[in-house]
Amino acid sequence: MMKKIRNRSLIVWLLAMAFIGGMIYFSINLIIHADLWASKPQNAHIGVDGMGMAGTITDINGEVLAYSENGNRYYNSNEDIRCALLHTVGDEGRNIGGSIQNVYRSQLSGYSFIFGMGLPDGLTLGRNIQLTVNSEICKTAYQSLGNNRGAVFVYNYKTGEIVAKVSTPSYDPQNIPDIEGNDEYEGVYVDRSIMATYPPGSTFKLVTAAAALENMTKSELENRTYTCTGSDTIGGNKITCYEAHGEENFEQALAHSCNCYFAQLAVDLGADKMTTQANRMGFNKSVSINDIDTAKSVYDVSKADKNQLGWSGVGQYTTLASPMTMAVISGGIANGGTPIMPYLIKQISLPFGLPNIPQSGNKGTQMLSEQNAKTLSDMMRYTVENEYYGGGFNGEICAKTGTAEVGGGEAAHAWVTGFSRDESCPLAFAVIIENGDSGYYTALPVAAQVMNKALEIYGQ
């Protein structure tokens, strides 16, 4: 009898310890991951209540982008700035998944398992967040995009600070319109600068050029000439150019954006070398910006035939890239072959007067050697100077446009990516205009307006 009692007592004790242990684990886990729990859509009541007394979001210069007053959430006084930064700052409805007000809702609201539940308004611990973006440059990007669907991504390739991250269409978070069923706002919740991917078109020739520089000798490339007649048969099917470029060398082929030259170059390099270089330059990997997951750019020629491999080398076939990826490629070239990865948050304040938490950009994977980066940088500068890109740009800009065919009778997507060599304005950029038809005529003017504004601000 005593033995049975002891066994029962042991079982009760073990069950009690298991229950207490489980509660401790649950509590610790909830405290550690409170921000994630509070950010879940099913817990939206926490965020909505909390944003009325949440912390302030500012740009790099202290310009207020979002703040709370008397239990309400307000945004910048300028409507264009509000619209320009919608996808970065967010709204109160959690509609923009990768926005600061969604991902960092718990920090802004002061929510935690210990401090955030049921405290009087005066005791909330909402944090302030300073972003790296410049609201004036973002406003210029938004105005330059106009009624187009597209995106602008600009960042400092020396520090990693994101200067502008703008996506259109947008809306005013202070006065949210009737969006559902309205074609004008189709896809408005998607941040096209970091969450969307597109065929990169001729901007991908930077990757193919880098693969050639990394795998061929200098003399091989210098002696590699080609006569473009407007089309070429590779793998039994045609590769076409928009015009016959005549005889050209490596540098001229990039400036002319010759599909035939770069398709043959990709085939000569082969699928393995092309894939290795694409991976080094940011394709086929996930990138996170301050806990904001971005879309993965894709380069996959594992099942490509010879003709498809050729088309992949000019940014077609199944190749997809985000504006952020193309900007980072340009930034890596500008920074001697090794990119500094972008980041969005400059600092987050802490409660009780503790020091702020500074953020910084991390060094990425080396894309190409320093010498080859310099060569490619010079080729991009040659492209600007000899293809008349420079007509709209101020300063020493290196760039490459792209016109990406999308099929189905739709107009091509318009691209441009590049960077400034001006020491006062070390910025890399990418612009995408959906169905904009021509990178030269549609995307390039947007990039010029944005970069000229940046040079006006930083070049002082």
C-alpha positions as CSV (number, residue, x, y, z in Angstrom):
1,M,0.0,0.0,0.0
2,M,2.8,2.5,1.0
3,K,4.6,1.6,-2.3
4,K,1.4,2.5,-4.3
5,I,1.1,5.8,-2.5
6,R,4.7,6.7,-3.1
7,N,4.3,5.8,-6.8
8,R,1.2,8.0,-7.1
9,S,3.0,10.9,-5.3
10,L,5.9,10.5,-7.7
11,I,3.6,10.6,-10.7
12,V,1.8,13.7,-9.3
13,W,5.1,15.4,-8.6
14,L,6.4,14.6,-12.2
15,L,3.2,15.9,-13.7
16,A,3.4,19.1,-11.6
17,M,7.0,19.6,-12.6
18,A,6.2,19.0,-16.3
19,F,3.3,21.6,-16.1
20,I,5.5,24.2,-14.3
21,G,8.4,23.5,-16.8
22,G,6.0,23.9,-19.7
23,M,4.6,27.2,-18.3
24,I,8.1,28.5,-17.8
25,Y,9.1,27.6,-21.3
26,F,5.9,29.1,-22.7
27,S,6.4,32.3,-20.8
28,I,10.1,32.7,-21.7
29,N,9.3,31.9,-25.4
30,L,6.5,34.5,-25.3
31,I,8.7,37.2,-23.8
32,I,11.5,36.5,-26.3
33,H,9.2,36.3,-29.3
34,A,6.5,38.8,-28.2
35,D,7.2,41.0,-31.2
36,L,6.5,38.2,-33.6
37,W,3.4,37.1,-31.7
38,A,2.0,40.7,-31.7
39,S,2.7,41.0,-35.4
40,K,0.5,38.0,-36.3
41,P,-2.7,39.1,-38.2
42,Q,-4.9,37.2,-35.8
43,N,-3.5,39.4,-33.0
44,A,-4.2,42.6,-34.9
45,H,-6.2,44.1,-32.0
46,I,-2.9,44.5,-30.1
47,G,-1.4,46.5,-32.9
48,V,-4.4,48.7,-33.6
49,D,-4.9,49.6,-29.9
50,G,-1.1,50.1,-29.5
51,M,-0.4,52.3,-32.5
52,G,-2.5,55.1,-31.0
53,M,0.3,55.6,-28.5
54,A,3.2,54.2,-30.5
55,G,6.6,55.6,-31.0
56,T,7.7,58.0,-33.7
57,I,9.2,57.1,-37.0
58,T,11.6,59.6,-38.6
59,D,13.8,59.8,-41.6
60,I,17.6,60.2,-41.6
61,N,17.3,63.9,-41.0
62,G,14.7,63.6,-38.2
63,E,11.8,64.4,-40.5
64,V,8.7,62.9,-38.8
65,L,7.1,60.2,-40.9
66,A,4.6,58.8,-38.4
67,Y,3.7,59.7,-34.8
68,S,1.0,59.3,-32.2
69,E,-1.0,62.0,-30.5
70,N,-4.0,61.8,-28.2
71,G,-4.5,58.1,-29.0
72,N,-4.4,58.6,-32.8
73,R,-1.8,57.8,-35.4
74,Y,-0.7,60.6,-37.8
75,Y,1.7,60.8,-40.7
76,N,3.9,63.5,-42.4
77,S,2.2,66.7,-43.3
78,N,3.2,66.3,-47.0
79,E,0.9,64.0,-49.0
80,D,3.6,63.1,-51.5
81,I,5.9,62.1,-48.7
82,R,3.2,60.0,-47.1
83,C,2.5,58.2,-50.4
84,A,6.2,57.8,-51.3
85,L,6.9,56.1,-48.0
86,L,3.7,54.1,-47.6
87,H,5.5,50.8,-48.4
88,T,8.4,51.6,-46.0
89,V,6.4,53.1,-43.1
90,G,3.1,51.2,-43.6
91,D,-0.4,52.1,-42.5
92,E,-2.5,51.1,-39.4
93,G,-4.3,48.2,-41.2
94,R,-1.3,45.9,-41.6
95,N,-1.8,45.9,-45.3
96,I,1.9,46.4,-46.2
97,G,3.5,43.2,-45.0
98,G,7.2,44.4,-45.1
99,S,6.6,47.8,-43.6
100,I,8.1,49.1,-40.4
101,Q,4.7,49.5,-38.7
102,N,4.0,45.9,-39.4
103,V,7.3,44.2,-38.7
104,Y,8.3,46.4,-35.8
105,R,4.8,46.9,-34.4
106,S,5.5,45.5,-31.0
107,Q,8.6,47.7,-30.5
108,L,6.7,50.8,-31.7
109,S,3.7,50.0,-29.5
110,G,5.8,49.1,-26.5
111,Y,4.2,45.7,-26.4
112,S,5.9,42.9,-24.5
113,F,4.7,40.1,-22.3
114,I,5.8,42.0,-19.2
115,F,5.4,45.7,-20.1
116,G,2.9,45.9,-22.9
117,M,-0.3,44.4,-21.6
118,G,-2.7,46.5,-19.7
119,L,-0.4,49.3,-18.6
120,P,-1.8,52.9,-18.3
121,D,-1.1,55.1,-21.3
122,G,1.6,57.1,-19.5
123,L,3.6,53.9,-18.7
124,T,3.9,52.5,-22.3
125,L,7.3,51.8,-23.5
126,G,6.9,52.4,-27.3
127,R,10.2,53.0,-29.0
128,N,11.1,55.5,-31.6
129,I,12.7,54.3,-34.9
130,Q,14.9,56.4,-37.1
131,L,15.2,55.2,-40.7
132,T,18.0,55.7,-43.2
133,V,15.7,57.0,-46.0
134,N,15.8,60.6,-47.1
135,S,12.1,61.7,-47.4
136,E,12.9,64.4,-50.0
137,I,14.6,62.0,-52.3
138,C,11.7,59.5,-51.8
139,K,9.3,62.2,-52.7
140,T,11.2,63.0,-55.9
141,A,11.2,59.3,-56.8
142,Y,7.4,59.1,-56.2
143,Q,6.7,62.2,-58.3
144,S,9.0,60.9,-61.0
145,L,7.3,57.6,-61.3
146,G,4.0,59.4,-61.8
147,N,1.1,57.1,-62.8
148,N,3.4,54.3,-63.7
149,R,3.5,51.0,-61.8
150,G,7.1,50.5,-60.8
151,A,9.7,51.1,-58.2
152,V,12.9,53.0,-57.3
153,F,15.6,51.6,-55.0
154,V,18.6,53.8,-54.0
155,Y,21.2,53.0,-51.4
156,N,24.7,54.1,-50.2
157,Y,27.1,51.5,-51.5
158,K,29.7,52.6,-49.0
159,T,27.6,52.3,-45.8
160,G,24.5,50.2,-46.9
161,E,22.0,52.9,-45.9
162,I,18.8,52.7,-48.0
163,V,18.2,56.3,-49.2
164,A,15.0,55.7,-51.2
165,K,12.7,52.8,-51.4
166,V,9.5,53.7,-53.3
167,S,6.8,51.6,-55.0
168,T,3.8,52.6,-57.1
169,P,0.9,52.5,-57.1
170,S,0.6,53.9,-53.6
171,Y,-2.0,55.6,-51.4
172,D,-2.2,58.1,-48.6
173,P,-2.1,56.3,-45.2
174,Q,-3.7,59.3,-43.6
175,N,-6.7,59.2,-45.9
176,I,-7.0,55.6,-47.2
177,P,-9.2,55.4,-50.3
178,D,-11.6,52.6,-51.3
179,I,-9.1,50.1,-52.6
180,E,-10.9,46.8,-53.0
181,G,-12.2,46.3,-56.6
182,N,-10.5,49.5,-57.8
183,D,-8.2,48.7,-60.8
184,E,-6.2,51.8,-60.1
185,Y,-4.9,50.2,-56.9
186,E,-4.3,46.6,-58.2
187,G,-1.2,45.2,-56.5
188,V,-0.9,48.3,-54.3
189,Y,0.0,46.3,-51.2
190,V,3.2,44.9,-52.8
191,D,6.4,46.7,-52.3
192,R,7.8,46.4,-55.8
193,S,11.2,47.6,-54.8
194,I,12.0,44.6,-52.6
195,M,9.1,42.2,-52.8
196,A,8.6,41.8,-56.6
197,T,10.8,40.2,-59.3
198,Y,10.8,40.8,-63.0
199,P,12.8,39.7,-66.1
200,P,15.8,42.0,-65.8
201,G,16.4,42.3,-69.5
202,S,19.7,43.9,-70.6
203,T,20.6,45.0,-67.0
204,F,21.5,41.3,-66.5
205,K,24.3,41.8,-69.1
206,L,26.3,43.2,-66.1
207,V,26.2,39.6,-64.7
208,T,27.2,38.0,-68.0
209,A,30.0,40.6,-68.4
210,A,31.2,39.9,-64.9
211,A,31.3,36.2,-65.6
212,A,33.4,36.8,-68.7
213,L,35.8,39.1,-66.8
214,E,36.2,36.4,-64.0
215,N,36.6,33.5,-66.4
216,M,38.4,34.8,-69.5
217,T,41.8,36.4,-69.9
218,K,42.2,40.1,-70.7
219,S,43.6,39.3,-74.1
220,E,40.7,36.9,-74.9
221,L,38.2,39.6,-74.2
222,E,40.2,42.3,-76.0
223,N,40.4,40.1,-79.1
224,R,36.8,39.0,-79.0
225,T,35.0,40.9,-81.7
226,Y,31.6,40.2,-83.3
227,T,29.7,41.4,-86.2
228,C,26.0,41.9,-85.3
229,T,23.6,41.8,-88.3
230,G,20.5,42.1,-86.1
231,S,20.0,38.4,-85.4
232,D,22.0,35.2,-84.9
233,T,21.0,31.5,-84.8
234,I,22.1,29.8,-81.6
235,G,21.0,26.3,-80.7
236,G,18.8,26.1,-83.8
237,N,16.7,29.2,-83.0
238,K,17.2,32.9,-83.4
239,I,18.5,35.5,-81.0
240,T,17.5,39.0,-82.1
241,C,18.7,42.5,-81.5
242,Y,16.7,45.7,-81.9
243,E,19.1,46.7,-84.7
244,A,22.2,45.6,-86.5
245,H,25.2,46.9,-84.5
246,G,27.9,45.9,-87.0
247,E,31.4,45.0,-85.7
248,E,31.9,45.5,-82.0
249,N,34.2,44.6,-79.2
250,F,33.3,43.6,-75.6
251,E,33.0,47.2,-74.3
252,Q,31.0,48.4,-77.4
253,A,28.7,45.4,-77.1
254,L,27.7,46.4,-73.6
255,A,27.2,50.0,-74.7
256,H,25.1,48.9,-77.6
257,S,23.3,46.4,-75.5
258,C,23.8,43.7,-78.1
259,N,21.8,40.6,-77.5
260,C,23.6,38.5,-80.0
261,Y,27.0,39.3,-78.6
262,F,26.0,38.5,-75.0
263,A,23.9,35.5,-75.8
264,Q,26.9,33.9,-77.6
265,L,29.1,35.0,-74.6
266,A,26.8,33.2,-72.2
267,V,26.9,30.0,-74.3
268,D,30.6,30.1,-74.5
269,L,30.9,30.5,-70.8
270,G,28.5,27.7,-70.1
271,A,25.7,27.1,-67.6
272,D,28.0,26.3,-64.7
273,K,30.1,29.5,-64.9
274,M,27.0,31.6,-65.5
275,T,25.2,30.1,-62.6
276,T,28.2,30.5,-60.3
277,Q,28.6,34.2,-61.2
278,A,24.8,34.8,-60.9
279,N,24.9,33.3,-57.4
280,R,27.9,35.4,-56.4
281,M,26.0,38.5,-57.5
282,G,22.9,37.8,-55.3
283,F,20.7,35.5,-57.3
284,N,19.1,32.3,-55.8
285,K,19.5,33.4,-52.2
286,S,17.2,35.1,-49.6
287,V,18.1,38.5,-48.3
288,S,16.7,40.1,-45.2
289,I,16.7,43.8,-44.5
290,N,16.2,44.5,-40.8
291,D,14.0,41.3,-40.4
292,I,12.1,42.2,-43.6
293,D,12.4,39.3,-46.0
294,T,12.8,40.3,-49.6
295,A,11.9,38.4,-52.8
296,K,14.5,36.0,-54.1
297,S,16.0,36.8,-57.5
298,V,16.2,33.7,-59.7
299,Y,18.7,32.4,-62.3
300,D,18.2,28.8,-63.2
301,V,19.5,27.3,-66.4
302,S,19.7,23.7,-65.2
303,K,17.3,22.6,-67.9
304,A,18.1,25.2,-70.5
305,D,19.1,24.3,-74.0
306,K,21.7,26.2,-75.9
307,N,19.3,28.9,-77.2
308,Q,17.7,29.3,-73.8
309,L,21.1,29.7,-72.2
310,G,21.8,32.4,-74.7
311,W,18.6,34.2,-73.8
312,S,19.4,33.9,-70.1
313,G,22.6,35.8,-70.7
314,V,20.6,38.8,-71.8
315,G,18.2,38.7,-68.9
316,Q,15.4,36.7,-70.5
317,Y,14.4,33.0,-70.4
318,T,13.3,32.4,-66.8
319,T,15.6,34.9,-65.1
320,L,14.0,37.1,-62.5
321,A,15.4,40.0,-60.4
322,S,14.1,42.5,-57.9
323,P,15.1,46.2,-58.1
324,M,17.0,45.7,-54.9
325,T,19.1,42.9,-56.3
326,M,20.1,45.0,-59.4
327,A,20.9,48.0,-57.2
328,V,23.1,45.8,-55.0
329,I,24.9,44.5,-58.1
330,S,25.6,48.0,-59.2
331,G,26.7,48.9,-55.7
332,G,29.1,45.9,-55.5
333,I,30.7,46.9,-58.8
334,A,31.1,50.5,-57.5
335,N,32.5,49.3,-54.2
336,G,35.4,47.3,-55.7
337,G,33.6,44.0,-56.2
338,T,32.3,43.5,-52.7
339,P,28.9,44.9,-51.8
340,I,27.8,46.4,-48.5
341,M,24.3,45.0,-48.0
342,P,21.4,47.5,-47.6
343,Y,19.7,48.3,-44.3
344,L,16.8,50.5,-43.5
345,I,16.8,51.2,-39.7
346,K,19.4,53.7,-38.5
347,Q,18.6,53.3,-34.8
348,I,15.9,52.2,-32.4
349,S,15.5,54.0,-29.1
350,L,15.3,52.1,-25.8
351,P,13.2,52.7,-22.7
352,F,14.4,54.1,-19.4
353,G,16.9,56.5,-21.1
354,L,19.2,53.6,-22.2
355,P,21.4,54.3,-25.2
356,N,19.9,53.8,-28.7
357,I,20.7,50.7,-30.7
358,P,22.7,51.8,-33.8
359,Q,22.4,49.7,-37.0
360,S,24.9,49.2,-39.8
361,G,25.3,47.4,-43.2
362,N,27.1,44.1,-43.4
363,K,29.7,43.1,-46.0
364,G,28.2,40.8,-48.6
365,T,29.8,38.1,-50.7
366,Q,32.6,39.2,-53.1
367,M,31.0,39.4,-56.6
368,L,34.2,39.9,-58.6
369,S,37.8,40.9,-58.2
370,E,38.6,44.6,-57.5
371,Q,40.4,44.9,-60.9
372,N,37.4,43.4,-62.8
373,A,35.0,45.6,-60.8
374,K,37.0,48.6,-62.0
375,T,36.9,47.4,-65.6
376,L,33.2,46.8,-65.5
377,S,32.7,50.2,-63.8
378,D,34.6,51.9,-66.6
379,M,32.5,50.0,-69.2
380,M,29.3,51.2,-67.5
381,R,30.7,54.8,-67.6
382,Y,31.6,54.3,-71.3
383,T,28.0,53.2,-71.9
384,V,26.7,56.4,-70.3
385,E,29.0,58.6,-72.2
386,N,28.7,56.9,-75.6
387,E,25.0,56.0,-75.6
388,Y,24.0,59.5,-74.5
389,Y,22.6,58.4,-71.1
390,G,24.4,61.4,-69.6
391,G,22.0,63.9,-71.2
392,G,19.8,63.8,-68.1
393,F,22.3,63.0,-65.4
394,N,24.4,65.4,-63.4
395,G,27.7,64.1,-62.0
396,E,29.7,61.0,-63.0
397,I,27.1,58.3,-63.4
398,C,27.8,54.7,-64.6
399,A,24.7,52.8,-65.7
400,K,23.0,50.2,-67.8
401,T,19.5,50.2,-69.2
402,G,17.3,47.2,-69.9
403,T,14.1,46.5,-71.9
404,A,12.7,43.1,-70.7
405,E,10.2,41.3,-73.0
406,V,7.3,39.9,-71.1
407,G,5.3,38.2,-73.9
408,G,1.5,38.0,-74.3
409,G,1.4,41.1,-76.4
410,E,2.3,43.4,-73.4
411,A,4.8,46.2,-73.6
412,A,8.2,45.3,-72.2
413,H,9.4,46.3,-68.7
414,A,11.7,49.2,-68.6
415,W,14.9,49.1,-66.4
416,V,18.0,51.0,-65.5
417,T,20.6,50.4,-62.8
418,G,23.8,52.1,-62.0
419,F,25.7,54.2,-59.5
420,S,27.4,57.6,-59.0
421,R,31.1,57.9,-58.8
422,D,30.9,61.2,-57.0
423,E,32.6,60.8,-53.6
424,S,30.0,63.1,-52.1
425,C,27.1,61.0,-53.4
426,P,28.2,57.3,-53.4
427,L,24.7,55.9,-54.3
428,A,23.7,52.9,-56.4
429,F,20.2,52.7,-57.9
430,A,17.7,50.6,-59.8
431,V,14.4,51.7,-61.5
432,I,11.7,49.4,-62.9
433,I,8.7,50.6,-64.9
434,E,6.2,47.9,-65.5
435,N,5.3,47.7,-69.2
436,G,7.3,50.9,-69.7
437,D,8.5,49.7,-73.1
438,S,12.0,51.2,-73.1
439,G,14.6,51.5,-70.4
440,Y,16.2,54.4,-72.2
441,Y,13.1,56.4,-72.7
442,T,11.1,55.5,-69.6
443,A,13.2,54.3,-66.7
444,L,16.3,56.5,-67.4
445,P,14.6,59.9,-66.9
446,V,13.2,58.7,-63.6
447,A,16.7,57.6,-62.4
448,A,18.1,60.9,-63.6
449,Q,15.6,63.0,-61.6
450,V,16.2,61.0,-58.5
451,M,20.0,61.0,-58.7
452,N,20.1,64.7,-59.6
453,K,18.1,65.4,-56.5
454,A,20.4,63.2,-54.4
455,L,23.5,65.0,-55.8
456,E,21.8,68.3,-55.0
457,I,21.3,67.2,-51.4
458,Y,24.6,65.3,-50.7
459,G,26.9,67.3,-53.1
460,Q,26.5,70.5,-51.1
